Amino acid sequence: MTDSILVFYGSYRSDRLGIRLAHYIVAALNARGARAELIDAQAIGLPMLDRMYKEYPAGSAPPALETLAGKIKAADAFVFVTGEYNWSVQPGLKNLTDHFLEEWFWRPAAIASYSAGRTAGVRAGTAWHGILSEMGMVVVSSTLAVGGIAAAFDAEGLPTGDGGAAVTHAFPRFADDLAWWTEATRAQKARRAPPY
Ligand SMILES: Cc1cc2nc3c(=O)[nH]c(=O)nc-3n(C[C@H](O)[C@H](O)[C@H](O)COP(=O)(O)O)c2cc1C
């Protein structure tokens, strides 16, 4: 069965670099036989959180919210690509995720962090771990952590130099871990309906 994976990315900066890592992950997951789709928070353009999706009467949510809710509910797994702003998460991606709660439940999530410097965004990755757990996802232990993001990929998201080689080396374990939990959660849901 083909794994349907949503890859979330949330920088709104004009000169954003993490989009290269997001493109790489989507392409690499698809090359493994998954059906991966980029969810670019800037392109979706949700406003600052007013009402969560579930707070709208059925059928009356704004179209972008309705479409995204459908994609999240239908997905088998998630990847969160996170940069680090002042030791923590990027607001665009956090704003998008906060629009939903139950829609995230009972699926695995993997975290890929990056930054311009050597610390590779791991403080933001650590913050996301708790956030994703609170939102009902099983967070897999394998991570991608990419330092020096500007040199690790070209503009099309192809790995370059030592940084790119390190990502290429780490990716199979990251994807294998997520795939194992994707299969496990799918099988368990088929065996027994989630308790709530
Ligand atoms: C507001 C702001 C805060 C930042 N804070 C950090 C930080 O705490 N740690 C870090 O390693 N890099 C930090 N950076 C540098 C980012 O890692 C780098 O700009 C990265 O490219 C941001 O991701 P983006 O290009 O996808 O927006 C910061 C950048 C911005 C714009």
The ligand as a Gaussian input file, in Angstrom:
#p B3LYP/6-31G(d) Opt

LIG

0 1
 C       13.973000      35.839000      13.064000
 C       15.104000      34.874000      12.890000
 C       15.599000      34.218000      13.990000
 C       16.629000      33.283000      13.837000
 N       17.056000      32.586000      14.940000
 C       17.925000      31.573000      14.771000
 C       18.255000      30.729000      15.882000
 O       17.790000      30.898000      16.980000
 N       19.134000      29.715000      15.673000
 C       19.686000      29.475000      14.416000
 O       20.455000      28.538000      14.298000
 N       19.381000      30.261000      13.354000
 C       18.519000      31.302000      13.513000
 N       18.192000      32.087000      12.434000
 C       18.824000      31.836000      11.149000
 C       18.029000      30.802000      10.384000
 O       18.533000      29.527000      10.699000
 C       18.156000      31.013000       8.852000
 O       17.833000      32.358000       8.532000
 C       17.247000      30.079000       8.086000
 O       17.532000      30.209000       6.708000
 C       15.762000      30.399000       8.343000
 O       14.910000      29.523000       7.655000
 P       14.138000      29.998000       6.324000
 O       15.212000      30.533000       5.399000
 O       13.478000      28.768000       5.792000
 O       13.189000      31.077000       6.736000
 C       17.183000      33.048000      12.571000
 C       16.662000      33.722000      11.457000
 C       15.624000      34.600000      11.614000
 C       15.055000      35.288000      10.392000

